[in-house]
Amino acid sequence: MKEMRLKKREITDNGTLREILEECNVVRIGAKDAEGMFIVPVNFGYEFEDAEAASGEQTLKLSLYFHGAKEGRKAEAFEADPHVAFEMDCRHEVITGDYTCSYSYAYRSIMGSGTVKRLENEGEKQYGLKKLMEHMAPGAGTVFRPDMLEKTAVYRIDAEHFTGKERKRKTERQV
């Protein structure tokens, strides 16, 4: 995997990565089908945890959950090729400069790639929808009617690689 060019902007702290996951409400998913590349924005839920690899090293595990229709371009693309890219960002702010090209933009983001899987088991679907509700509407009831579960496709992206990145506001950089 190619290293980040501006290492000073890379986020490696698990707590900060979790903050970004919490702050973001939309993840943009990049996929490919016969018509070409496309991006779809969706609300999401997530699991983020430290996992111990077979080598004994600690690794981060990120899974994103979202729902959609069982048919259509997105569903067909995921079925044909489960490899996807994803991106989420927050804390947007224009950074003004002394001249036009010195302007910039403050943000926090997570970008990555992984594989998407449609969850078929009712228990897995309920779990994924519960994660989505916990993130998007904390404290809301999570009763899922069988007819609704039958009609809804629930997906999970298992991240194979992801990075966090931050460009701080001027006031944060000067402190």
Residue frames relative to the residue before (quaternion, step in Angstrom):
aa qw qx qy qz dx dy dz
M 1.0000 0.0000 0.0000 0.0000 0.00 0.00 0.00
K 0.4852 -0.6802 0.4754 0.2755 3.55 -0.91 0.94
E 0.4479 -0.6943 0.4985 0.2624 3.58 -0.95 0.90
M 0.5708 -0.5798 0.4620 0.3530 3.52 -1.23 0.57
R 0.5014 -0.6842 0.4465 0.2848 3.58 -0.85 1.01
L 0.7745 0.2331 -0.1297 0.5737 3.60 0.83 -0.96
K 0.2292 -0.8233 0.5076 0.1098 3.56 0.18 1.33
K 0.5935 0.5901 -0.3696 0.4036 3.62 1.09 -0.59
R 0.6911 0.4560 -0.2793 0.4862 3.61 1.19 -0.38
E 0.5163 0.6537 -0.4173 0.3633 3.59 1.23 -0.20
I 0.2418 -0.7442 0.6085 0.1321 3.55 -1.03 0.89
T 0.0417 -0.8076 0.5882 -0.0048 3.55 -0.73 1.09
D 0.5414 0.6294 -0.3915 0.3968 3.59 1.27 -0.25
N 0.4638 -0.7088 0.4619 0.2628 3.59 -0.68 1.12
G 0.6330 0.5440 -0.3335 0.4384 3.60 1.00 -0.77
T 0.6684 0.4852 -0.2944 0.4807 3.58 0.99 -0.82
L 0.6196 0.5244 -0.3422 0.4732 3.59 1.02 -0.73
R 0.6441 0.5117 -0.3142 0.4739 3.59 1.00 -0.81
E 0.6143 0.5450 -0.3436 0.4556 3.61 1.03 -0.75
I 0.6478 0.5105 -0.3181 0.4674 3.58 0.96 -0.85
L 0.6358 0.5239 -0.3268 0.4631 3.59 0.93 -0.88
E 0.6751 0.4953 -0.2899 0.4636 3.59 0.97 -0.85
E 0.6995 0.4917 -0.2745 0.4399 3.59 0.92 -0.91
C 0.6830 0.4889 -0.2939 0.4562 3.59 1.00 -0.74
N 0.2378 -0.7800 0.5669 0.1172 3.55 -1.02 0.85
V 0.7654 0.2721 -0.1363 0.5670 3.57 1.23 -0.42
V 0.1150 -0.7315 0.6660 0.0900 3.53 -1.12 0.78
R 0.2616 -0.7428 0.5970 0.1531 3.56 -1.00 0.87
I 0.1636 -0.8016 0.5732 0.0463 3.53 -0.75 1.12
G 0.1998 -0.7698 0.5986 0.0957 3.54 -0.86 1.03
A 0.0420 0.7885 -0.6087 0.0769 3.54 -0.86 1.03
K 0.2883 -0.7453 0.5780 0.1651 3.54 -1.33 0.15
D 0.0197 0.7682 -0.6399 0.0049 3.52 -1.13 0.77
A 0.7791 -0.3390 0.2317 0.4737 3.58 -1.26 -0.21
E 0.6670 0.4943 -0.2973 0.4716 3.60 1.16 -0.56
G 0.6695 -0.4796 0.3032 0.4794 3.60 1.22 -0.30
M 0.7236 -0.3948 0.3279 0.4615 3.54 -1.31 -0.38
F 0.0693 0.7785 -0.6236 0.0172 3.56 -1.21 0.57
I 0.2751 -0.7401 0.5950 0.1498 3.54 -1.30 0.47
V 0.0573 -0.7851 0.6165 0.0181 3.53 -0.99 0.86
P 0.2682 -0.7579 0.5697 0.1707 3.61 -0.83 0.96
V 0.0319 0.7965 -0.6022 0.0440 3.59 -0.96 0.87
N 0.4863 -0.5780 0.5527 0.3521 3.54 -1.30 0.41
F 0.0994 -0.8306 0.5479 0.0091 3.57 -1.09 0.56
G 0.2118 -0.6825 0.6720 0.1945 3.46 -1.46 0.15
Y 0.1549 -0.8222 0.5443 0.0617 3.57 -1.15 0.29
E 0.1890 -0.6753 0.6891 0.1828 3.46 -1.53 0.16
F 0.0276 0.7820 -0.6199 0.0584 3.56 -0.89 0.97
E 0.2084 0.7938 -0.5393 0.1884 3.56 -0.54 1.15
D 0.4946 -0.5839 0.5416 0.3481 3.49 -1.36 0.31
A 0.0476 -0.7822 0.6208 0.0206 3.56 -0.97 0.83
E 0.3727 -0.7164 0.5392 0.2390 3.55 -1.05 0.69
A 0.3530 -0.7394 0.5411 0.1894 3.55 -0.74 1.11
A 0.6909 -0.4726 0.3524 0.4185 3.56 -1.30 0.30
S 0.6538 0.5185 -0.3020 0.4611 3.59 1.16 -0.64
G 0.5583 -0.6080 0.3894 0.4086 3.59 1.28 -0.18
E 0.5389 0.6183 -0.3993 0.4098 3.59 1.30 -0.13
Q 0.4439 -0.6576 0.5348 0.2905 3.57 -1.18 0.61
T 0.0110 -0.7782 0.6278 -0.0138 3.56 -0.92 0.93
L 0.4484 -0.6706 0.5190 0.2828 3.54 -1.22 0.46
K 0.1540 -0.7637 0.6217 0.0810 3.53 -1.06 0.81
L 0.0045 -0.7907 0.6110 -0.0386 3.56 -0.82 1.06
S 0.0146 0.7601 -0.6490 0.0292 3.54 -0.92 1.02
L 0.1731 -0.7723 0.6067 0.0742 3.56 -0.98 0.93
Y 0.1651 -0.7849 0.5937 0.0647 3.58 -0.97 0.92
F 0.1310 0.7681 -0.6206 0.0878 3.57 -1.05 0.78
H 0.2928 -0.7590 0.5543 0.1756 3.56 -1.25 0.27
G 0.0629 0.7865 -0.6124 0.0490 3.53 -1.30 0.29
A 0.7075 -0.4165 0.3460 0.4541 3.50 -1.32 -0.30
K 0.5258 -0.6372 0.4671 0.3152 3.55 -1.23 0.47
E 0.7589 0.2545 -0.1651 0.5763 3.57 1.25 -0.25
G 0.5151 0.6219 -0.4828 0.3389 3.54 -1.29 0.30
R 0.7689 -0.3990 0.2513 0.4318 3.51 -1.35 0.16
K 0.6730 0.5059 -0.3032 0.4463 3.59 0.82 -1.00
A 0.6814 0.4923 -0.2872 0.4591 3.59 0.81 -1.03
E 0.6738 0.4971 -0.2940 0.4609 3.58 0.92 -0.89
A 0.6464 0.5176 -0.3211 0.4595 3.60 1.00 -0.82
F 0.6599 0.5085 -0.3112 0.4574 3.59 0.91 -0.89
E 0.6453 0.5211 -0.3129 0.4628 3.56 1.04 -0.77
A 0.6976 0.4789 -0.2680 0.4606 3.59 0.95 -0.89
D 0.7941 -0.0217 0.0536 0.6051 3.59 1.00 -0.83
P 0.2337 -0.8324 0.4877 0.1209 3.61 -0.24 1.22
H 0.5159 0.6342 -0.4298 0.3834 3.62 1.23 0.00
V 0.0385 0.8070 -0.5830 0.0859 3.56 -0.71 1.13
A 0.2778 -0.6843 0.6354 0.2255 3.51 -1.39 0.20
F 0.0815 -0.8005 0.5912 0.0550 3.57 -1.17 0.46
E 0.0427 -0.7818 0.6221 -0.0057 3.54 -1.27 0.57
M 0.0355 0.7564 -0.6528 0.0186 3.54 -1.15 0.76
D 0.0036 -0.8115 0.5842 -0.0150 3.58 -1.07 0.66
C 0.0325 -0.7846 0.6190 -0.0135 3.55 -1.27 0.54
R 0.7586 0.3828 -0.2970 0.4356 3.58 -1.40 -0.06
H 0.1653 0.8234 -0.5175 0.1638 3.54 0.87 1.03
E 0.2154 0.7568 -0.5984 0.1510 3.55 -0.98 0.88
V 0.4208 -0.6773 0.5399 0.2695 3.56 -0.97 0.87
I 0.2180 -0.7288 0.6367 0.1260 3.55 -1.05 0.88
T 0.2789 -0.7866 0.5292 0.1532 3.56 -0.44 1.21
G 0.1875 -0.7842 0.5849 0.0885 3.52 -1.24 0.56
D 0.6464 -0.5225 0.3969 0.3893 3.53 -1.34 0.00
Y 0.7753 0.0837 -0.0528 0.6238 3.58 1.22 -0.42
T 0.7617 -0.4426 0.2291 0.4141 3.56 -1.24 0.53
C 0.7643 0.3936 -0.2187 0.4616 3.61 0.68 -1.01
S 0.6143 0.5350 -0.3738 0.4435 3.61 1.21 0.03
Y 0.4616 0.6405 -0.4673 0.3979 3.60 1.26 0.13
S 0.0185 -0.7861 0.6177 0.0099 3.55 -1.17 0.54
Y 0.4046 -0.7015 0.5399 0.2297 3.54 -1.28 -0.28
A 0.2924 -0.7404 0.5799 0.1730 3.56 -0.89 0.96
Y 0.1613 0.7787 -0.5902 0.1391 3.58 -1.05 0.76
R 0.1762 -0.6807 0.6819 0.2016 3.47 -1.47 0.00
S 0.0485 0.8213 -0.5664 0.0482 3.59 -0.95 0.74
I 0.1603 -0.7062 0.6735 0.1485 3.48 -1.44 0.28
M 0.0107 -0.7762 0.6298 -0.0279 3.55 -0.93 0.99
G 0.1840 0.8026 -0.5556 0.1149 3.53 -1.05 0.64
S 0.3014 -0.7115 0.5958 0.2189 3.49 -1.37 -0.26
G 0.1218 0.7874 -0.5961 0.0990 3.51 -1.24 0.48
T 0.5163 -0.6039 0.4904 0.3582 3.51 -1.26 -0.45
V 0.2799 -0.7550 0.5757 0.1422 3.52 -1.07 0.83
K 0.0708 -0.7873 0.6125 0.0003 3.54 -1.03 0.86
R 0.3428 -0.6976 0.5850 0.2315 3.55 -1.01 0.82
L 0.3340 -0.7485 0.5422 0.1847 3.56 -0.77 1.07
E 0.2146 -0.8147 0.5330 0.0785 3.57 -0.72 1.09
N 0.6393 0.5368 -0.3146 0.4518 3.57 1.02 -0.80
E 0.5398 -0.6513 0.4269 0.3197 3.61 -0.88 0.94
G 0.6467 0.5229 -0.3170 0.4559 3.59 0.99 -0.79
E 0.6493 0.5001 -0.3092 0.4824 3.61 1.01 -0.83
K 0.6435 0.5219 -0.3213 0.4586 3.58 0.98 -0.85
Q 0.6558 0.5005 -0.3112 0.4718 3.58 0.92 -0.87
Y 0.6352 0.5301 -0.3271 0.4566 3.58 0.97 -0.83
G 0.6724 0.5000 -0.2924 0.4608 3.59 0.88 -0.95
L 0.6689 0.4831 -0.2968 0.4807 3.58 0.95 -0.85
K 0.6113 0.5391 -0.3446 0.4657 3.58 1.08 -0.69
K 0.6437 0.5111 -0.3177 0.4728 3.60 0.96 -0.83
L 0.6339 0.5237 -0.3221 0.4693 3.58 1.01 -0.82
M 0.6833 0.4822 -0.2822 0.4700 3.60 0.88 -0.93
E 0.6186 0.5461 -0.3460 0.4465 3.62 0.98 -0.76
H 0.7038 0.4539 -0.2586 0.4814 3.55 1.02 -0.82
M 0.7714 0.3961 -0.1999 0.4561 3.57 0.78 -1.02
A 0.8071 0.0746 -0.0059 0.5857 3.60 1.05 -0.70
P 0.1073 -0.8314 0.5424 0.0545 3.60 0.52 1.17
G 0.8005 0.2821 -0.2247 0.4787 3.56 -0.97 0.88
A 0.5315 0.6159 -0.4194 0.4027 3.60 1.23 -0.18
G 0.5871 -0.5789 0.4350 0.3618 3.55 -1.17 0.55
T 0.1607 -0.7958 0.5788 0.0769 3.56 -1.09 0.69
V 0.2491 0.7297 -0.5853 0.2510 3.54 0.52 1.23
F 0.1192 -0.8126 0.5699 0.0267 3.56 -0.67 1.12
R 0.3417 -0.7490 0.5368 0.1846 3.55 -0.59 1.18
P 0.5784 -0.6118 0.4103 0.3505 3.61 -0.99 0.79
D 0.6527 0.5125 -0.3314 0.4487 3.63 0.96 -0.77
M 0.6354 0.5155 -0.3226 0.4758 3.58 1.09 -0.71
L 0.6475 0.5185 -0.3172 0.4595 3.59 0.95 -0.87
E 0.6371 0.5428 -0.3211 0.4431 3.57 1.03 -0.80
K 0.7212 0.4591 -0.2405 0.4597 3.60 0.97 -0.87
T 0.7170 0.4775 -0.2350 0.4502 3.57 1.13 -0.65
A 0.2788 -0.7111 0.6191 0.1828 3.53 -1.07 0.83
V 0.1025 -0.7683 0.6306 0.0407 3.57 -0.91 0.95
Y 0.1364 -0.8130 0.5658 0.0152 3.53 -0.84 1.09
R 0.1301 -0.7499 0.6404 0.1028 3.53 -1.30 0.47
I 0.1829 -0.7337 0.6440 0.1162 3.54 -1.00 0.92
D 0.1677 -0.7425 0.6415 0.0956 3.54 -0.86 1.01
A 0.3291 -0.7696 0.5177 0.1774 3.55 -0.44 1.25
E 0.2490 -0.7530 0.5935 0.1367 3.54 -0.94 0.95
H 0.7730 -0.0078 0.0302 0.6336 3.54 1.21 -0.63
F 0.1697 0.7708 -0.6090 0.0794 3.58 -1.07 0.71
T 0.1345 -0.7745 0.6144 0.0675 3.52 -1.24 0.57
G 0.2965 -0.7128 0.6056 0.1928 3.50 -1.28 0.51
K 0.0358 -0.7961 0.6040 -0.0102 3.54 -1.10 0.73
E 0.0366 -0.8071 0.5893 -0.0068 3.56 -1.08 0.75
R 0.0887 -0.7142 0.6909 0.0688 3.51 -1.15 0.81
K 0.2787 -0.8054 0.5042 0.1395 3.57 -0.41 1.22
R 0.5757 -0.5498 0.4814 0.3668 3.52 -1.32 0.47
K 0.6710 -0.5010 0.3562 0.4145 3.58 -1.21 0.44
T 0.6670 0.5072 -0.3222 0.4406 3.61 0.84 -0.89
E 0.6542 0.4977 -0.3161 0.4738 3.62 1.04 -0.69
R 0.6691 0.5029 -0.2995 0.4579 3.60 1.03 -0.75
Q 0.6954 0.4965 -0.2842 0.4348 3.58 1.00 -0.77
V 0.5825 0.6105 -0.3709 0.3878 3.59 1.18 -0.50
